[in-house]
Amino acid sequence: MTDRSTQENHNAKILGCTPSFKITSVADAKNHYVKRLGFTLDWEWQDSDTMETVMQISRDVLKLFLQSAKETRPGERLSVYVSELEPLVEEWNAGYDSKFNMIIEPPYDLPTAYITDPSGNILAIQQAQTSEQLEDQRSTVDKIIAILKERASREESIPAASVIMAEFEVSAGVANECLSRYEQST
């Protein structure tokens, strides 16, 4: 195991990540990712003996390997953060009978669209929080922890996450973060 000081002493940096999804049909995968979701087919390779295919697709900074194989076990999940989810979902839904839905995803109540490909792999496309939203969330957590500490000093019981959610009108993720950080600080 390498500690941080050792990591800082060399120039090696992680430059990116290309997750790999197993697919059951090359044609279905191309139709789904390239035609429907607007990915670009960067390259494709097929083994002449086994007919197994590997391809790379990309959209903006997201790259994926799609691999067909005899021993395919599809059903992976990848979370992707985008700057504006709603227009992207509208684009993907244009002209299609089957629609992708945006939901408010617990525990932090962020808009998310789950997109399942024909092989059962899932892209969880989530609206990224702005730096202002993250700062507001940190500030809210800090304020709630201060209130919990004040209550504890008066020997009041610490409320459950559901009570914190209702009292302070926060998400389950924020309520649980408050309780966890409160416990760590005592």
N, C-alpha and C positions, 0 to 999 in steps of 0.2 A: 504494500500500500504506500502511496506517495503522499507526503504532506504538501500543503500549499507552498511552503518556501522552496521545496524542491521543484515544484511545477513552475514557479516563477523564474527559475534559473536556466530554463531552456527556451528556445524559440518555437517549439511545437505548439500549434494551436488547432483546435477543432474548427474546421471551416464550413461544415455543413453536414447534412444528414439526408439520406435517401431511403426511406422505408420501402419494404418490399411486401407486396400482396400476392398471394397465390390466387390464380384464376382458373376457372373451369372451362372457359370458352374465350379464345382470343377475339373472335368476331364480336361477341357480346360485350367484352371489356372495351374494345375500341369504340363501339357504338355508344356505350355509356359514358366513358371518360372523354373521348374526343368529340363526338357529335353532340352529346347532350350537355356535358359540363364545360366544354370549351378548352380542354387540355390540348397541348400539342404533342404529337407523336414524335419524339426526338430521334429515336432509333429503334430498330427491331431486329432480332437475331433469332434464327430457327435452326436447331440441330437437324442435320439432314438424315440422321439415323433414327432418332427418337421422335422427331417432329415437335419436341418441346420448344417453347418459345419464351424468350425474355425480351421485354421492351421497356423503354424508359419514356414516361410521359411527364409533361411539366405544364404548370400554369403559374405565372409570376415567379415567386421564389420556391414554390413547392414542386419537388420532383418525387416521382414514385417509380419503382420497378414493378412491373406486372409479370408474373412468371407462371406459365402453365407447366404442369408436371404430373407424372403418373401418380405420385404420392401427394397430391394436393390436399391440403387441409385449410380451406378458406375460413374466413370468419374473424379476421384480425380487425382491430379498431385503432384509428389514428385521430388524435385531436389536432385541429388546425385552427389558428386564430386569424381573423380577417378584420380589416379596418371598418367595413360597412357590410353587414350581413344581409340586410333587407334587399338592397338592389341586386345582390348576387343571387339570392333565392328567386327574386322576380325574373331575372335573366334565365335561370335554369328552368323555371316553370313555364316560360313563354312557349306556347304551341304544343304543350304536352297535356294529355288527359290525367296522367298520374302526377300529382303535385308533391313537392317537398314542403313540409310545414316547419315554421319556426315555432319553437316552444321556449318558455322561460325555464331555464335549466337550473334545478337546485344543485349544490347548496347555495351558490352565490347569486342565483336568479339572473343569470346572463342569457341573452337570446342565443339559441342554438338550433341548428338544423342537422338532423341525422340523415345521411345519404348512404343507402346500402346499394352496393354494386350487384350485378347479376350473380356473383360468386359468394355473396354473403359478407363481404368485407364492408366495414363501416367507416365513413369519414364523419366525424363530429365537427362540424364547422361552427365556430363560436365567435361571437362579437368580442373583440379584444377590448379590455378596459383602457380608457385613456389614462395618462399620468395623473390628471386632475381627479378622475374617479378613484384611482388607487390611493391617492393622497387623502381624499375625503373618507375613504373606507378606513385607512390607518388612523385618521383623526377620530372617527366615530368609535373605533375599537378602543383607542386610548381613553376616550371620555367614559365609555361604559366600564372599562376596567377601573378607572378612578372611582366611579360611583359604587362598584362592587366592593372595592377596598374600604370606602367610607362606610358602607352598610356593615361590612364585617367588623369594623372597629366599634360599631354600635351593637355588635353581637346579633345582628339580623342574619337570617339564613340567606344563602346565595341562591338565587332563583335558577330554575331549569332553563335550558335553551329555549323551549317553547314560550316561557314567560318573558324572557329577554326579547325574543322576536316580536311579541305582541306589545310589550311596554315601550320599546325603542323603535319599533317599526323597521326592523332589519331582517335580512335573510337568515336562513338556517346556518349558512356558512359563516356569516359574521358572528352570530350568536355563539356558535361552537368555538370559533376562534377566540372570542372574548373569554369564554370559560377556560379554554386550554391555556391561554396566556396568563389569566388570573391565577390558575393553579400553579403554573411555573414560577410565578412571582412571589408566591407565599411559602 
